[in-house]
Amino acid sequence: MIKLRWPVVNLKDKFQFACHPGLPCFTECCRRLEVILTPYDILRLKKALNISSESFLERYTEVIFPENIGLPMLKLKKQKNCPFLGEKGCLIYSHRPSVCRLYPLGSGFSSKKRVYFLIKEPECLGFQAKKTITVGEWINSQGLKEYEEMNALFAELIFLKTKIRPVGLTVKETKMFFMSCYNLDSFREFVLKSSFCNRFDLTPKHLRKIEKNDTFLLKLAFDWLKFALFGQPTLKLKNERIPSH
C-alpha cells in the first residue's frame, strides 16, 4: 500500500483550479516540481525534439534507484529550472510528461489499482479560481489517455519485479531493463539485428511496426522484459523444427 501526503480523490470529486499566464505563480511549479519520466514520456519527448534516444538520455535525464523498487528510474535533469521552460511557458507543451499533464493531481498504484491525489500547495494560486472541475474531467482534458495506458503497462513491470524478484536483478538484467524501457533506438537495433526475430513468432506486419512505430516497439519491450526477466508468457516462441530421420 502506498503512503500519500495528499488526500486521495476519485474521478467524481470536484476541485477549484485554473492555471494561466495571468497568475503571479505561473510556471513556478515548473521550477520546483521533480519530474519522474516514464518510458512513454521519453518516447514522446525525444520524438518532439527530433533527437535519438541516446542523445535525449544524455542531455536531459539522470538515473535514480528507488530502494523500494530496485529498478533504474529516470528523472528530468534540471539546474535552476526545467530545461523546457521558456519565457512564456512550456516549450514542449503538447508533448509534456505525464506528471506535468496531471498536475495539480498526482497518481500512483496501490495493489495494481491507480490512485489519484490532489496536490494542493498553498503557493499555487490556481486553487483560488472560481472554476470547478471534476477529477475525471481534468484528466480527460489533459490528453492523458495514451500516457496512462502505457504507464499502466510499465507499472505492471514494477509490480512483477517486487513480487517475483524482490531481491534484485543482476547487472546484466538491469542494463537490459534500462535499454528496453528507455533507449528505444538501441532496443529496435537489438530486435532487428540479433537472433530475436528468429526466436519469436513475429509476422511481417509486426516487423514493419517495429521499424516505424515507437509505441508498438515500446509495448514489445515491455512484453520482452516480462518474458525474459519474470517468466511471463507474453511472447510466443517459434515452433522448434522436428529433426528429420
C-alpha positions in Angstrom: 0.0 0.0 0.0 1.4 3.4 -1.0 1.5 6.2 1.6 0.3 9.5 0.4 1.0 13.0 1.7 -2.0 14.4 -0.1 -5.7 13.4 0.1 -6.9 10.6 -2.3 -9.7 11.7 -4.7 -12.0 9.8 -7.0 -13.0 10.6 -10.6 -16.2 12.3 -9.5 -14.7 14.5 -6.8 -14.6 18.2 -7.6 -12.0 20.9 -7.0 -11.4 24.5 -8.0 -8.5 25.1 -10.2 -7.3 27.1 -13.3 -3.8 27.8 -14.5 -3.0 30.6 -16.9 -0.2 33.2 -17.7 -2.1 35.9 -15.7 -1.3 34.2 -12.4 1.8 35.6 -10.4 2.8 31.9 -9.8 2.5 30.9 -13.4 5.4 28.3 -14.2 6.6 28.3 -10.6 5.6 24.6 -10.4 8.0 24.1 -13.4 10.8 25.3 -11.3 10.2 23.2 -8.2 8.5 20.0 -9.5 10.6 16.9 -9.7 9.7 15.3 -12.9 10.0 11.5 -13.0 9.9 10.3 -16.6 8.2 7.2 -17.7 9.3 5.3 -20.8 6.4 6.7 -22.8 7.3 10.3 -21.7 10.8 9.7 -23.1 9.4 8.3 -26.3 7.2 11.4 -26.8 9.9 13.9 -25.8 12.7 12.5 -28.0 10.3 12.4 -31.0 9.2 16.0 -30.3 12.8 17.2 -30.1 13.8 15.0 -33.2 16.8 13.5 -31.5 17.9 10.0 -30.8 17.1 8.2 -27.5 20.8 8.2 -26.6 21.0 12.0 -27.1 17.9 12.6 -25.1 19.0 10.4 -22.2 22.5 12.1 -22.1 21.2 15.7 -22.3 18.1 15.6 -20.2 18.0 12.8 -17.7 19.6 11.4 -14.6 19.2 7.9 -13.2 17.8 7.2 -9.8 17.4 3.8 -8.0 14.5 4.0 -5.6 15.1 1.5 -2.8 11.5 0.2 -2.7 11.6 -0.6 -6.5 15.2 -1.7 -7.2 15.0 -0.7 -10.8 16.6 2.2 -12.7 14.2 5.1 -13.0 14.8 8.4 -14.7 14.1 12.0 -13.7 14.4 15.2 -15.7 17.7 16.8 -15.2 17.5 20.4 -14.2 19.6 23.0 -12.6 17.5 26.1 -11.6 14.6 25.5 -13.9 13.1 22.8 -16.2 15.2 22.7 -19.4 12.0 23.1 -21.4 10.7 26.2 -19.6 10.7 29.3 -21.8 9.8 32.9 -21.1 6.1 32.3 -22.0 5.8 28.8 -20.5 6.5 25.3 -21.6 8.3 24.9 -24.9 7.2 21.3 -25.5 3.7 21.7 -24.1 1.9 19.3 -26.5 4.5 16.6 -25.5 4.9 17.4 -21.8 5.5 14.5 -19.4 2.7 12.7 -17.6 3.4 14.3 -14.2 3.1 17.8 -15.8 -0.1 16.9 -17.6 -1.7 15.6 -14.4 -0.7 18.4 -12.1 -2.3 19.6 -9.7 -3.2 15.9 -9.4 -0.8 13.2 -8.8 -1.1 9.4 -9.3 0.3 6.1 -8.1 -0.7 2.5 -7.9 -1.9 0.5 -4.9 -2.5 -3.2 -5.4 -2.4 -2.6 -9.2 -5.2 0.0 -8.9 -4.5 3.5 -10.0 -4.9 6.1 -7.2 -5.2 9.9 -7.7 -4.5 12.5 -5.1 -4.8 16.3 -5.1 -1.5 18.3 -4.6 -2.9 21.4 -3.0 0.1 23.5 -2.4 -0.5 26.9 -0.6 1.8 28.8 -3.0 -0.3 27.7 -6.1 -2.8 30.5 -6.8 -4.7 28.3 -9.3 -6.8 26.9 -6.4 -8.3 30.4 -5.9 -10.1 30.1 -9.3 -13.9 30.1 -9.4 -13.8 27.4 -12.0 -14.9 24.0 -10.6 -13.9 20.7 -12.4 -14.1 17.0 -11.5 -11.0 14.9 -11.3 -12.3 12.9 -14.3 -12.9 16.0 -16.4 -9.4 17.3 -15.6 -7.8 14.0 -16.7 -9.8 13.9 -19.9 -8.9 17.5 -20.7 -5.1 16.9 -20.4 -4.6 14.3 -23.2 -3.6 11.6 -20.8 -5.4 8.6 -22.3 -2.4 7.0 -24.1 0.0 8.2 -21.4 -2.0 6.4 -18.7 -2.4 3.2 -20.9 1.3 3.0 -21.5 2.3 4.0 -17.9 0.0 1.2 -16.6 1.9 -1.3 -18.7 5.2 0.0 -17.2 3.7 -0.3 -13.7 3.0 -3.9 -14.3 6.7 -4.5 -14.8 7.4 -2.8 -11.5 4.8 -5.0 -9.7 6.3 -8.1 -11.3 9.7 -7.1 -10.1 8.6 -6.6 -6.5 6.6 -9.8 -6.5 8.8 -12.2 -8.3 12.3 -10.7 -8.0 12.2 -8.7 -4.7 15.9 -9.3 -4.0 17.0 -7.6 -7.2 18.2 -8.1 -10.8 21.8 -8.9 -12.0 23.9 -6.1 -13.5 23.2 -7.6 -17.0 19.5 -7.7 -16.4 19.4 -4.2 -15.1 21.1 -3.0 -18.2 18.6 -4.9 -20.3 15.8 -3.3 -18.4 17.3 0.2 -18.9 17.8 -0.3 -22.7 14.4 -1.8 -23.3 12.5 0.8 -21.4 14.4 4.0 -22.1 16.7 3.6 -25.1 14.2 2.6 -27.8 16.6 3.1 -30.7 19.0 0.6 -29.1 16.1 -1.8 -28.4 15.0 -1.6 -32.0 18.5 -2.4 -33.2 18.6 -5.3 -30.7 15.4 -6.8 -32.1 16.2 -6.4 -35.7 19.9 -7.3 -35.7 20.1 -10.1 -33.1 18.5 -13.5 -33.1 15.3 -12.0 -31.6 13.3 -12.3 -34.8 14.4 -15.9 -35.3 13.4 -16.9 -31.8 10.0 -15.3 -31.5 6.9 -15.5 -33.6 6.8 -12.1 -35.3 4.8 -11.6 -38.5 6.0 -9.3 -41.4 3.3 -6.8 -40.1 5.0 -6.9 -36.7 8.4 -6.3 -38.2 7.1 -3.3 -40.2 5.6 -1.8 -37.0 8.9 -2.4 -35.1 10.7 -0.4 -37.7 8.3 2.5 -37.8 6.0 2.6 -34.8 7.7 3.6 -31.5 4.6 2.9 -29.4 4.3 -0.6 -30.7 8.1 -1.1 -30.1 7.8 0.0 -26.5 4.9 -2.4 -25.9 7.1 -5.1 -27.4 9.9 -4.0 -25.0 7.6 -4.4 -22.0 6.4 -7.9 -23.2 10.1 -8.9 -23.7 11.0 -7.9 -20.2 8.0 -9.7 -18.7 9.1 -12.8 -20.6 12.8 -12.6 -20.1 13.0 -11.4 -16.5 9.8 -12.6 -14.9 8.8 -15.7 -16.9 5.5 -14.4 -18.2 4.0 -15.9 -21.4 3.9 -12.5 -23.2 5.8 -13.6 -26.3 5.4 -16.8 -28.4 8.5 -18.7 -29.4 8.7 -20.1 -32.9 7.9 -23.8 -33.2 11.1 -25.8 -32.9 11.8 -27.8 -36.0 11.4 -31.6 -35.6 14.7 -33.2 -36.8 14.3 -35.4 -39.8 15.4 -39.0 -39.7 
